[in-house]
Amino acid sequence: MKRIDLYMAREMIVPFLIGQGAVVLMLTGTVLYNNADTFLNYRIPAQGVARIAFYFLPYLVSLTMPVATAIAASLAVSRLARDSEITVMRASGISLRRIFLPIWSAGLLLSMGDFAFGERVVPWATRQYERTMSQLSRSMPFLAPRERQVVQSPDRKYTVYIGRMALEGGRALLYDVTMLAARSAQPTPTVIVAPRAAYADGVWTLYDASVHAYEDAGRRETYTHADQLEIPFRLAERTFNLIYLQLPLYSQSATSTWSELGRRIADERRAGWVNPQDLLDYHFKLSVPFSCLVFALVCPPMSLRFARAGSFMGVLLSIILVFVYWNTLLAAKILGARYPNVLPPAVAGWGQNALFAGIGLFALWREE
């Protein structure tokens, strides 16, 4: 059986690499084509376009790994069934569960690898992508940041209203700034008002700042004044992005890891309120990589049933399954974000995985 396990695993390698490369190239071409007008209108140089494509590539690789797993599992089983090799294995007394075990193991390993890749590489690359977009925005003198922005620190400690913003070299000049600073000991935040401020490298410098600290539910106020006040909190690079691209299935949570989202949710629980969108992103950060295992469960028995129709059926079947899965996932993500009380984040994140895994196990039982 060890020899058969290695044989089954080798059958998946080439289809996986071809499927992964083909889908990533197709999506990269789609991104470049859909945004060609934007690149031309904003006169983005070829080097800038190449950097955008390069830093967005890891996100596409992580996103399409389940697709490649579906293609690899479907084509491997189709080829073995078409050449009657699975028939010979079953005639030797080997069950389908044992035959498909190396495919399931490969699906589990790919899920773990996709999750690790999404934790270590994708957030860094996505932050570099957003930094590239903000640098390109700063380099174009005819672009002006939009007025009346509201930004918030990742830990929800600071919320800032910015009346107007101007970019100057490596820093942002801010005007008509009102900052709310949460305090753990008091339910009412401290209000800081400054006519002008500067932001550079994660540090806010407020000039001529008026600080209003409230106690006793706002009935008592302590006022102080500071000619210059420095407050550290880093803005997301997307705040300065003035060039907006059409990106497939892009999520703002791509810059955060699963563990960072977990810590943010823990902080929110201690504060007494949890953002449903953070919970939803938290579950999808884990459920999407583990769809590799789901496709490794559902594709083999379905491919075995239709293998005699020809080798193209493996590709067609995997495309259909991926299409139905991703549309189910998108529907769950939209409904989970809009109606969290009706569709809880855990159900939205894992429902399609449970459904397709159940279909795969039922199909295996029927084939067995």
Salt bridges, closest charged atoms under 4 A:
ASP5 OD2 - ARG98 NH2 2.93
GLU11 OE2 - ARG79 NH2 2.84
ASP83 OD2 - ARG79 NH1 2.73
GLU85 OE2 - ARG79 NH1 2.54
GLU130 OE2 - ARG238 NE 3.37
GLU147 OE1 - ARG148 NH1 3.79
GLU168 OE1 - ARG171 NH2 3.41
ASP201 OD1 - ARG234 NH2 3.22
ASP208 OD1 - HIS225 NE2 2.54
GLU215 OE1 - ARG220 NH2 3.07
ASP216 OD1 - ARG219 NH2 3.32
GLU221 OE2 - HIS212 ND1 2.50
ASP227 OD1 - HIS225 ND1 3.81
GLU237 OE2 - ARG131 NE 3.73
ASP267 OD1 - ARG270 NH2 2.15
GLU268 OE2 - ARG156 NH2 3.21
ASP278 OD2 - ARG156 NH2 2.88
ASP278 OD1 - ARG264 NH1 3.50
GLU367 OE2 - ARG305 NH2 3.21
GLU368 OE2 - ARG90 NH2 3.81
GLU368 OE1 - ARG97 NH1 3.76
